Amino acid sequence: MLLDIDNFYGEHEGRLGPTLKFLLIGGAPILLWVYTGFIVPAFLFFPFWVVWLIRVGLITLGRERDRLVQFRKQINDEYASIYELLNIKTIHQDGCIEYVNGMVAYAVVAVNGTTYDPTTRAQQVHDFMSLFGNDYDVDVYIQNITDMKSLEERYNNVKLFVDPEAAKDFIDIIDHNRKVVYSQSRLTRIVFVVKGRKSYWTDIRDNCKMAVYSGPAKAFKEVKIGLREDIQEILNTDIRGMVDLDSLLQKKYATHQYYGSRVLYFDEKEEPVDDRTENEERGFMVIDG
């Protein structure tokens, strides 16, 4: 989910928009030629129109401008920063994900157990997704949440063993348990990311709430609208690491000269801390420093 920039984090554009631009802009000269009563001879007009179509196709369908920017970065050995890669503006406390292109999204997090009838479960999920509305895009992500992250934390206890053989056996036991749980467990977390325009964010939120409290939602063991903390945990699970959203979403300076800068303080400045130590010895107060 985190690495799928176009879906979760990124500014995604379909093919319909560029195609319509190509048809409208590319066909404008021939419409103008017909409207003017073929005032320009055909042997002069059509070569110009072919060149025009090629240029319009490169700009709209071929994304020439973006490719030139990327080419210049490669020539100058410049690489994009994290802030340039992530086209997300902010994540609000209620879980509303706001993108820089004016789109917003809500993540509905559902947890299901073992399923013995895949056909029935597929129908239940279909009925649940239909409650989000047909006007919004829905991306679905599935995560196995029982691959025993807690078992991985047990690796830290291996340093308590003095005998190397005992430590090796302990690690083998944890490895075996992790493989069994990962291969046998069917408890999964399904994340439904509902996207739409910013002006419809209340409608998206209401649809998600309606879906959470609906009848089809009973097909899951647990279902809720993901808050900011839930999205943080989902991202961490996806990459098996830690994602600092506050650091990624921090607004950089307009001059882009932020590599050597640091935040001094937020809001009110902290009072200086007196690092002197006080010790009480034999009834007297002794101050060091």
N, C-alpha and C positions, 0 to 999 in steps of 0.2 A: 504493500500500500504506500509506504513512504517513498519507495524508489519509482513508483509509477507516477511520474511527474504530471503526465497529461491528465490523469484521472483525479487523483486525490488532491494534489497541491496545485496543479498547473492550470493554465489558461487554455482550455481545450476548444478548438474550432473544427466544425465538421467540414465536409466537402461541398455542401449545398451553397453556402455563402460565396466562396471563391468561384464556383461554377456560374452562379447568377451574375456575379460581377464581370466575369469573362464574356458571357453572352451579351450582356447589356452594353458594356463598353466596346467590345469587339465588333458588335453589330451596328454601333452608332454611325460610323462613316457610310456604310451602304444604305442605311435609312436616309441619311442626309443627301446622298447621291441621287436616290430615287425621288426624294422630295423636291430637289432642284431641277428635276426634269432631265437627268442625264447630261448636265451641262459639261461635265468633264468626260473626255473620250474614255472608252473602256480600257484601251491598251495603256492608258496612263493611270487610270484609277485602280485597277486590280493589282498591279505590282505594289502600289502604295498600301492597299488594303491588306495584302499578305504580310508585308513588313509590320503593319499595325497589329495584326492578329498575333504575330510571333511575340512582339514586345508586350502586348497585353497578357498573353499567356504566361510569359516568363515572370511578369510582375504579380499576377493574381494566383494562378495555379502553381507556378514554380517557386513562389515566395523568394524572388530574386533579392529583395532588399535584406531579408533575414540571412540569406546565404552569404551575401557580400559582407555583412557585419561579422558573421562567424569566420569567414575567410580572412578578414583583416585581423581578427584576434589571433588566428593561427599564425599568420605571417609575423605579427608583432609579439608572438609568444605571450599573449594575454589570455587569462582564464577567468571565467565568471566566478564571482563570489557566491556564497550560499544565498545571500539576500537577492541576488539577481536571478538565481535559479528558481527560488520558491516564489510563485506568483500569488501567494496568500497574503492578505492584508493583516488580518487578526483573527483570533478565535475568542469569542465572547464567553463569559462564564456560563451562560445557559447552553453552550454547545454550538452556537451559530458560527459557522465558518464563513468568513467574508473574504472574497478574492479581489484582486486588484482590477479585474475586468468587469466589475459590477455584479458578479454572480455570488450567490450565497448557497450554503448547504447545511443540512442537519444530518447527523448520524444516528440512526436507530440501531441499538445494539441488542441482539437477541442471542440467547443461549439455548441450544437444544440438546436432547439426550440421544440415546440409541434409537435408531429407526429400523423397524423390521419390514416396513412396507414403503419402499422408495416412491412408488406411484402416488400413494396417499399423501406423503410428505411433500412431494412436488406440487400437488394441487393446493395443499395448505399454504405453502410459500407463495404460490401464484395469487391466491385470494388475498393474502396479507399485503403483497406488493401492489395490488390493484387499488388499495385504499390510499396510496400516496398521491394518486391523481395521474391522469394521462398527459398533463401539460408539463411534467417535470422529468428530468433524467434521473435514473436510479442506478447507481453503481453498487455491486454486491461484492463483498470481500469475506472470505472464509478463513478462519484461523483455528488451529488445533490448540486449545488452551490447557490440555492435560499432558503435555510432554514433560511435565514434572520439572518446572524451573526450581522448585524447592529441593529437588534431588541434586541439581547442579550446585546449589549452595552448600550441600553436604561435603563437597570436595574440600572445602576449607578445613574440615575436621581431620583431614589426613595428616596434618602436621602434628597431631596429638599422638600419633603412633611412633614408638621408638624403634620397633622392629620393622625393617623394610618389607619383609615378606607379608606381614600383617597389613601394612599400608597398601601393598599391591592388591591383596585380596579384597580389601575394603573398596578400592577403586573399581575392581572388576564387578563387585556386587552392584555398585551404583550404575555402572555402564550397562549391565544386564537389565536392571530394572527400567532404565530409561528406554532401552530398545523395545522392551515388552510393552511398556505403556504407550510409547509412540506408535507402535504398529497395531496394537489392539484397541486402543481407545477410540471412540467415535463421538466423544463429546466435543462439540465445536462451537465457536462463537461466529455468528453471522452479522456482519456490519452492512446495513443498508444506508448508503449515502445519497440523500435526496437533494438534487441541485435545481436551482432556478434563478430567476432574476431577483435583484435586491429588492425591487418594489413589491415582490410577492412573498417576502420573507415571513410575514404573519400567516399567510395561507399555507405555506410549507410547514411552518411550526404546528398549526392547527391540524393539518392532515396527519402529521407524525403522531401528535397526541391522540387523535382519533384512532389511528392504527394500533397504538400501544394498548388502548383500553377496549379494543374490539374483540369480537368472537374469534376470528382467525388467529389472534395473538395467543390464544390458549394452546396453540400447537407447540409453543416454546416453553421451556422451563422458566425462563426469565426474559423479559423484554422491556426496554426503557430507552429514553432519548439520552444519548451520550453527552455528558457535560465535558468541560474542558479537561478535567482530570482523567475522565474515561478515554478521551481521545489521546491524551498523553500516554496512557498505559497501552492502548491499541498500537500506537506507533512503536513503542518500545518492544512489544511482543513481535511485531512484524519484522524488525531488523535484528532482534535478539541483542539489543543494546540500549543505550540511553539517548533520548532526544531532548535537548534543552529548547523548548519552544520559545521561551522568553528571549533566549539569545538569538535564535533564528529570526524572530519577528521584530527584533529591536531595530528601530529606524536609524539608519546611518546618517551622517552629516551630508548636506547637499554638495559639499565640495569633494566628497568621497575621500577626504584625507582623514581616515579614521583608524588606520592601522596602528599608529603610535599613540592614539588617544585612549583615555580611560575615564570612566564615570567617577567623579569626585564624591558626590553624595546625591541622594534623592530627597526632595522636599526639604525638611529642616535639617540643618547641618548638625551632625552628631557632636555632643559635648566631648571635649578631650578627656581621656581616661587617665587618672592618676595611677601610674604604675609603681608607686612606692608601696612597699610592704610594711605591715605593722605587726609586730610580735610583742606579746605580753610575757615578760620574764620577771619573776620574783616580785610581782606587784607593781612593776614599773612599765610604762608604755614606751617601747623602743621603736623608733621610726628609722627605717633604712632608706637611703636615697637623698 
